[in-house]
Amino acid sequence: MARDAARRQGRGLSVAQVAEKVSEAARRERETQQQLNAPAETEGGPFATDPEHLAQLWAAKHAEWRRIAALLKASGQQVYDPGQDAQGVAWAQERDARRQDALDRHAAWMRERREAKDELRAQVWVSADTSRRLRAIAARAGLEPEQVLAQLAENVRTDEDGVVVVAPFTPHRVEGA
């Protein structure tokens, strides 16, 4: 976050302006670190910033502004151009790739959630006799009883009179199940 902010804010800044940003970030880093180490005087309420996070953020901003200042000095550039900052560009590309990966994972999860709305998870209690027969059928097919019931449900149809009919089928292993 600090890298991205510094690259955006630094666009077009002169060497002197970057030096001011370094000084400001150093001062803010020092202040937030002192606040973090000082005893808490008042409760900030529900909207108060986390002092530890704020101290880390200013430390990161300070480090990034120092890096930009060193880059300008080493390259001899008079104005910061994020496009000329190879390390900054690489970091931005990595961040964009991570962001895109997170968006892709979220989209896949949302698709799964939409598809799951039509799924049914049921807990079925059957008599002891039916349970024994179901377990025997499952054992012969090399399946769990729940898998046999799922395949049974897939083969259930209703005829034109609304009568539930199950055509003969052989329980079988399903790849990926």
N, C-alpha and C positions, 0 to 999 in steps of 0.2 A: 504494500500500500504506500509506504514511504517512497519507494523508488518511483512508482508510477506518478505520485503527486509531484515529486521533484522534477521529473522529466517534463510533465505538463507545465508546471509553474516556471521552469527554467528556460523554456523556449524563448529565444531572442534576448536573454539577459546578457549583459556585458560581464567581463571579468570582475569589475568592481561590484556590480550588483550581486553576482554569485558570492563574492566575498562577504557581502552584507548578509546574505542568506545563511552562510556558514556561521557567522557571528550570532545571528538571531537564533539559529538552531542550537548552538552551544549554550546560549543563555537560557533558552527554554528547557533544554535537557537538564541543566544544572538546577533550575527552579523546580521542575517536576520531580527530580531526584530528591531535593530537599523536602518537598511536600510529602513524598513517599516515606522519608525517614522521620519526619516530624510526627509527634503524637496527634491523632485526629482530634481537632477542636470541636467541630460540629459535624453532624450527620448531613450529608449532601442531599438526601431525599432519593426518591426512586429514579430521578433523571440525572443524577450525578454521574460523572465519568469515573471509570475505574482508575485510581491513581497509578496503579502498577502498569496498566495498559498504556496510559498516557505517557508515563516515563519511558517505556519501551519504544513507543512511537516516536518520541522526540529524539531518543538515542539513534534510532534508525534513520530519521530524517537528517540528523547531524552527520552521520556517516555517509549518507548519500550526497549531501551537499559538498562534503569534503572530497568525495570521489569526483564529482563534477568539476570542482575547482582544480583538482590535480589533473584531470583530463584536459581542461582548457590550457593549463600551464604547459603540459607536456606537448600538446599539439600545436600550440601557438595561436589557437583560434581566439578571436576577440569577442565572439558572441557564441552562446551555447545553442547548438542545433541538435535536438534529440536524434535526428536521422543520421548524424555523423558519429553518434555514440554507439560503437559496435557492441560493447558490453550491455548498454541499456537496451538496445534493439533486441539482443539475444534474450535478455530477461523478459522484455515485453512479449516476445514471441512465445517463450515458455509459459508465461502467465496466461496468454490468450489460449494456448493449447490446453492448459489445465482447466481453464474456464469452459472451453468448448467440450472437453471430456466430461466435466461435471454436468453441463447442459444435456449432453447426449445420454448420460446415465439417468438423469432425471426424466427425460423424455421416455426412455425405455421403461422406467419404473411406472410412469403414468400410463403407458400402454398396457403394462401388466395389470395395473389396478383397474383399468377400464374393462379388460378381458375377464378379470376375476369377478366382476359384478355378476356375470352370468353363471359362474361356477356355484356348485352346491356342496357343502360339507355337511354330512349327516352322521349322526350316531344312531346305530340301529341295534335294537335288542331283539334277539331271536331265541326261540325255545331251545332247550338242550338237544333235542333230536335234530332239529334243523341245523343247529350249530355243529353237531358232529358230522352231518352230511356235507355241510359247507366246508369244513376243515379237510375232510377226505378229498373232496373235489379239488380244493386248492393245493393240497399236498401232491396229488397226481399230476397237476399241471405245473408244479414248482412255483406256485404263487402264494401270496398272502390271501386270507379270506376277503379282505377289503378289496383287493384287486379283482377277485372273481365277482364280487357284488357290483363293482364299477362296470365290468364288462357286461354283466347281466343287465344293468340299467341302460347301457348303450344299445342293447338289442331289443329293448321293450318297445312295442308299438301298440297302437289302438286300432281296432278295425272300424268299419263304418258304423257299427252299433255301439261303439264306445267300449268294447270289451278289450281288456289288456291282454296282449298276446306276446309271447316270446318264442321266436323261431328257434329251432335247435341250433346250438353253436358249441364250439369247443373253446374253453378258456385257453388263452395263450399268453406268452410273455410279450410285453410291449417294450420296444427299445426306448431307452431314456426314462423308463418308469422305475 
